Amino acid sequence: MLTLRELRKQRGISQEQLAGYLGISRQTYARYERRPDLLGIDQAQTLCNLLGCDFDSLVPVEVCLTNIPEFQLVQDAS
């Protein structure tokens, strides 16, 4: 699985450009490259469209599930 940074570099797009498409600062985008689990669903989907990847390759299902409060409550109860 390629990282967000690798996908961006393969397409020759700068952090500034992607940040502009998302309407965020370059610093915030750089944080997403280090921690893609911080992405919101809309931002992740936009990145997938821009970078030509599918959502599951960008943010693994396990990460998505652990960021859902209801899932955490069920996990903690078991």
ZADREN-466068 format. One record per residue (C-alpha): residue number from 1; residue in three letters; chain; x, y, z. Coordinates in Angstrom, 1 decimal. Each point is the difference from the previous one (the first is absolute). Last residue first. Layout:
# residues N
ATOM:NUM:ALA:A:X:Y:Z
...
This chain:
# residues 78
ATOM:78:SER:A:-16.0:-6.4:25.3
ATOM:77:ALA:A:-1.4:3.3:1.3
ATOM:76:ASP:A:3.0:2.0:-1.3
ATOM:75:GLN:A:-0.5:-1.4:-3.5
ATOM:74:VAL:A:-3.7:1.0:0.0
ATOM:73:LEU:A:0.8:3.5:1.3
ATOM:72:GLN:A:2.8:0.4:-2.6
ATOM:71:PHE:A:-2.4:-1.0:-2.8
ATOM:70:GLU:A:-2.5:2.6:1.1
ATOM:69:PRO:A:2.7:2.7:0.1
ATOM:68:ILE:A:1.1:-0.7:-3.6
ATOM:67:ASN:A:3.7:0.7:-0.4
ATOM:66:THR:A:0.9:-3.7:0.7
ATOM:65:LEU:A:-2.1:-1.1:-2.9
ATOM:64:CYS:A:1.7:2.3:-2.5
ATOM:63:VAL:A:3.4:-1.1:1.1
ATOM:62:GLU:A:-0.9:-3.7:-0.4
ATOM:61:VAL:A:-1.5:0.7:-3.4
ATOM:60:PRO:A:3.4:1.3:-1.3
ATOM:59:VAL:A:0.1:3.6:-1.1
ATOM:58:LEU:A:1.6:0.7:-3.4
ATOM:57:SER:A:-0.2:-3.5:-1.4
ATOM:56:ASP:A:-3.6:-0.4:1.2
ATOM:55:PHE:A:-1.0:3.3:-1.6
ATOM:54:ASP:A:1.1:-1.0:-3.5
ATOM:53:CYS:A:2.8:1.7:-1.8
ATOM:52:GLY:A:0.1:2.5:-2.9
ATOM:51:LEU:A:1.9:2.8:1.8
ATOM:50:LEU:A:-2.6:2.7:-0.5
ATOM:49:ASN:A:-3.0:-2.3:0.5
ATOM:48:CYS:A:1.5:-1.7:3.0
ATOM:47:LEU:A:0.9:3.4:1.4
ATOM:46:THR:A:-3.6:1.1:-0.3
ATOM:45:GLN:A:-1.2:-3.1:1.7
ATOM:44:ALA:A:2.4:0.4:2.8
ATOM:43:GLN:A:-1.1:3.7:0.4
ATOM:42:ASP:A:-3.6:-1.0:0.2
ATOM:41:ILE:A:0.6:-2.9:2.4
ATOM:40:GLY:A:2.1:2.2:2.4
ATOM:39:LEU:A:3.7:-0.6:0.0
ATOM:38:LEU:A:1.6:-0.6:3.4
ATOM:37:ASP:A:0.6:-3.7:-0.8
ATOM:36:PRO:A:2.3:1.2:-2.8
ATOM:35:ARG:A:2.6:0.8:2.8
ATOM:34:ARG:A:3.4:1.0:-1.5
ATOM:33:GLU:A:-1.4:1.1:-3.3
ATOM:32:TYR:A:-2.9:1.5:1.8
ATOM:31:ARG:A:2.4:2.1:2.1
ATOM:30:ALA:A:1.5:1.3:-3.3
ATOM:29:TYR:A:-3.5:1.0:-1.1
ATOM:28:THR:A:-0.5:2.0:3.2
ATOM:27:GLN:A:3.4:1.7:-0.5
ATOM:26:ARG:A:-0.9:0.8:-3.6
ATOM:25:SER:A:-3.1:1.8:1.2
ATOM:24:ILE:A:-3.5:-1.1:-0.9
ATOM:23:GLY:A:-2.5:0.6:-2.8
ATOM:22:LEU:A:0.2:-3.6:-1.3
ATOM:21:TYR:A:1.1:1.0:-3.5
ATOM:20:GLY:A:2.4:2.5:1.5
ATOM:19:ALA:A:1.5:-2.6:2.4
ATOM:18:LEU:A:0.6:-2.2:-3.0
ATOM:17:GLN:A:1.8:2.7:-1.9
ATOM:16:GLU:A:2.1:1.0:3.1
ATOM:15:GLN:A:1.0:-3.6:0.6
ATOM:14:SER:A:1.3:-0.1:-3.5
ATOM:13:ILE:A:-1.3:-2.2:-2.8
ATOM:12:GLY:A:2.3:-2.0:-2.3
ATOM:11:ARG:A:-2.4:-2.9:-0.3
ATOM:10:GLN:A:2.4:-2.6:1.5
ATOM:9:LYS:A:0.9:2.6:2.7
ATOM:8:ARG:A:-3.6:0.2:1.2
ATOM:7:LEU:A:-0.4:-3.8:0.1
ATOM:6:GLU:A:3.3:-0.4:1.8
ATOM:5:ARG:A:-1.0:2.6:2.6
ATOM:4:LEU:A:-3.4:-1.6:0.5
ATOM:3:THR:A:1.7:-3.3:0.7
ATOM:2:LEU:A:0.0:-2.8:-2.5
ATOM:1:MET:A:-1.4:-3.4:1.0
